[in-house]
Amino acid sequence: MLKIELMCWERARAEASRIRTLVFVEEQQVPNELEMDQHDVHCIHALAFIGGDAIGTARLLPDGHIGRMAVLKPWRGKGVGSAILARLVEAARDRGEHEVMLSAQTHALAFYRAHGFVEEGDEYLEAGIPHRAMRRRLGSEP
């Protein structure tokens, strides 16, 4: 059964770092020094678990940005990313945010659109990967 837990960086660090290293550093060739940054300690981190195994992660920054969304390859396309995203949107709403933003890899635009995010601005490179800024306004909807 899929379970999403929210936690501080101190609790999330080991598993979130492992997942992000596998997905971003090893699969996508993002330099490790760009992947791990000073913002982690200030974020709410979501970890997805199946049984006791962490299989996905993302973070919510203090300014309402959602980032570092990563799901291990065997679990992609099975609703894990959707569950993580929904939980972080809920956390943002719970703390009074009126909107959430993210920097989406262009291959994932349809995924974020399906969750109510809208593209803004032009495509840009981040860590050598094409991205688009996206935003979702938060009302009372789930």
ABEGO torsion letter per residue (X at the ends): XBBBBBBBAAAAAAAAAAAAAAAAAAAAGBBAAAABBAAAAABBBBBBBBEABBABBBBBBAAGBBBGBBBBAAABGAGAAAAAAAAAAAAAAAAGBABBBBBBBAAAAAAAAAAGBBBBEBBBBBGGBBBBBBBBBBBABX
